[in-house]
Each structure stands twice: as C-alpha cells, then as structure tokens.
Amino acid sequence: MELIVNNNIVRIWHDVKPNWLGLAKEYTYNSPESIGSGSVVKVAFINDSNDKQNGDRNLKVNKIEIDGVTYQAENPSVYSVGGWANKREGCSKGYLQTQWLYCDGYFRFRVK
C-alpha cells in the first residue's frame, strides 16, 4: 500500500493484511509538513493478485484522518480506481462509494 500526497509517494507499507483475528489494522504516517487545504491524498493498492498460490488480494480502506478531519473512503466525493461498479463490469473507476479496491488502483481524497 502506498500513501501519495500531491503526486509524491510519502510512505509505502509492505505486507499489509489484517491482524491474526482478521480485524483491520491502523497504519500511520506523520507528515513533516502540513498537508494543506486543496491537497490531493491517495491511498494506493499496488500488488493485486488472484491465483491459487497467493489467493485473492484486495485492499479495504475504511477512512483516513488528516489533521483531525476524517475522510471516509465510501463518501460520494472520493474518486477511486480499482473498485467494482458491479460484478459484470469488474474493476472500474469513478465515484464508486466503496471501501474496497479489488484491482491495483487508489482512493483519491481532497483535503478540506
């Protein structure tokens, strides 16, 4: 998983997966500078796989928090690439109102 701020990769997390109970984990990045209003923050899924050896990898992002403001991934204002509009279309892009990325892609948040 990558965290991208204004088209700059600021953090990469390897081996992203739920904890041993299957519960979500929290990932933190402390920016050395303020992420100002109007900035674009992306959470990117970069290692999709769906095969017998590795299984089906997907990424679920519930929310991000920037300077005390919470941004929900499924909010209608969040653009995503790699979510599903529906099963027939498969991976899509747009304002999909989902927490899941099933293909390599990203959630794009605009900072208020």
N, C-alpha and C positions, 0 to 999 in steps of 0.2 A: 504494500500500500504506500502511495506517495501523497505528501501534502505539498501543494503547489500554491504559492502566493504571487499574484501578478506575473504569471508565467515563469516563475523561478521555483525549482524544486528545493524546498527548505528542509524536508525530512523524508526519509524512507524507512519504513518498518518492514522487516523480513519475518517470515513465519507467522503471519497474522492468522490467528484462529481463536475459537472460544476457549475458555478455561476448561479444566477437566470435568466440570459439571455441565458443560455445554452452554454456559452463560456468557454473555458479551463481556468483553474486556474494554477498559478505557485506555486510550492512547493520548499522550500529552506532548505538546510542543510549546515551549516558552520562547516567543519571538524576542530577539534582542532589540527590536524597534517596534513601534506601534503599527498595527495594521489598520490603516486609516479608512475612513468612510469612502465608499466607492471602489475599494479594493475588491479583487476577484480572488476567491479562495476555492481551490478544487481539492477534493479527496479522490484519488485515482486508484483504480483496480488495475494492476499491471501484470498479473500472472494467472490468467484464466486457464483452466484445464478441465477436461472432461474425458477421462479414459479409465480403463479397467484398473490400471496400476495406481493412479493417484486419486481416483474418484472425481466428483464434480465439485470444483472450487467456485464459490460465489462470495461476494462481499456484501455484508449488511451494515449500513451506517444509519444509526438512529438519529444522531444530531451532532453538531459541532457547537462549541462555545467560544466566542471571541469577545474579550473584554467584558465578560459578564452577560453578554447577549447570546441567547440560544437560537440556533437556526436548525429547524427540523428538516431532514432530508426529503420528506414527503410533502413539504409545503409547495403549493402551486407555483411559487416564484423560483423554485430550484430547477435548473435545467440539468438533464442527465443524459449520458451516453452509455449504453450497455444495459439498461433496464429493459423490461418487456412491456410493450404496449398491450400485447395479448400473445397467447401461445402460438397462434397461427403465424404472426409476423416475426416472432422470435425477438432477438435483441434489436432495440430501437433507440432513437434519440428524441428528445423533446422534453416537455414539462410533464413527466410521467407520473408524478406523485407516488413515488415508491421509495422504500428504504434499501432495495436490493439492486445490485449490479450482477448480472449473470454472464456478462462478457466483459472483456477489457474495456474500460471507459472511465467515467468520472461523474461526480456530482459537482455542480458549479454554484457557489454561493456568492452573492453580492453583499458586501459589508455595508451596514447602515451607518 
